[in-house]
Amino acid sequence: MFRTRFAPSPTGYLHIGSLRTALFCYLFAKKNKGVFVLRIEDTDRERYVADAVEKLIKILNDFGLHPDEGPTIEKSKVSEKGKFGPYVQSERLEIYKKYAEQLVKEEKAYYCFCTAERLEQVKKQQSEKGVPPCYDGHCRGLDQSEIKKEISAGRPHVIRQRVPKTGLTEYDDLVYGHLQFKNELLDDSILIKSDGYPVYNFANVIDDHLMEISHVIRGEEFLSSTPKHIMLYNAFGWTPPVFAHLPLILDAKRQKLSKRSGDVAVEEYVKKGYLKEALLNFIALLGWNPKTEREIFSLEELVAEFAFDKVNKGGAFFDVTKLD
């Protein structure tokens, strides 16, 4: 069974790039008679916006991208459908805690008691030396007695991934082909923050496995994080999903499309009167080339035509003139 997922953060609006990700996830699932899952990644509580989940669900439905599983709105209330719930990460904290503690027990992760002040000082020293900023492994070698002492004293702590310092991590991407990363260049990232919430890089691996996601489709900005995700799959003895990373959407200056470039929220284009069918058609062609002269497609026709061998590696230019 082909299973894709769209996993936005409820931060108040849906970015144009996120709509494209949702669309490609939907197209690939439907092309292969699979399942399109909506999952809400709300572990960054500082950016959380009330009622953003309802808005996300509504706009996906308005564009015809109806999730087969995940949060849905019934009788004006958010509920869920599907057997792999809960589909909201803040409701899955005990699950992440369990798997993080398993990694600690197996010495594939470790407790870190470094303060923010110490980490800032290390970062400053690395910057002065011209070294890329990363965690220096200060707590990587703590023995059990030290760890118990710190925990008993109530010291705030995080759980970090114990990244191998030798060898390569490799994977095949449906867009970028075969990729290799030197493990020595990767630092020991945080898995569980001091507030008990997981970081994206940990929670998404746990959820993708437990929800049986077969294909992870997301933006190019996650390419460099993927080796750590694969290390986590390997640490648990799980088979990683197939990855497909989508090219960046660029503004007129050929920089990543952002608020500085103008409107980036899907809702803003809808308010201005752009037809949803036109906006969806336009977004589909950002980085995907049907390799014909044809430019107008219905959603059903996009499903029939979609394939990753037609997705470009280079950034896609968001040309408002063409949209108009």
Buried (B, 14 or more C-beta within 10 A) or exposed (E): EBBBBBBBBBBBBBBBBBBBBBBBBBBBBBBBEBBBBBBBBBBBEEEBEEEBBBBBBEBBEEBBBEBBBBBBEEEEEBEBBBEBBBBBBBEBBEBBBEBBEEBBEEEBBBBBBBEEEEBEEBBEEBEEEEEEEBBBBBBBEBEEEEBEEBEEEEEEBBBBBBBBEEEEBEBEBBBBEEBEBEBEEBBBBBBBBBEEBBBBBBBBBBBBBEBEBBBBBBBBEBBEBBBBBBBBBBBBEBEBBBBBBBBBBBBEEEEBBEEEBEBBBBBEBBEEEBEBBEBBBBBBBBBBEBEEEEEEBEBEBBBEBBEBEEBEEEBBBBEEEEEE
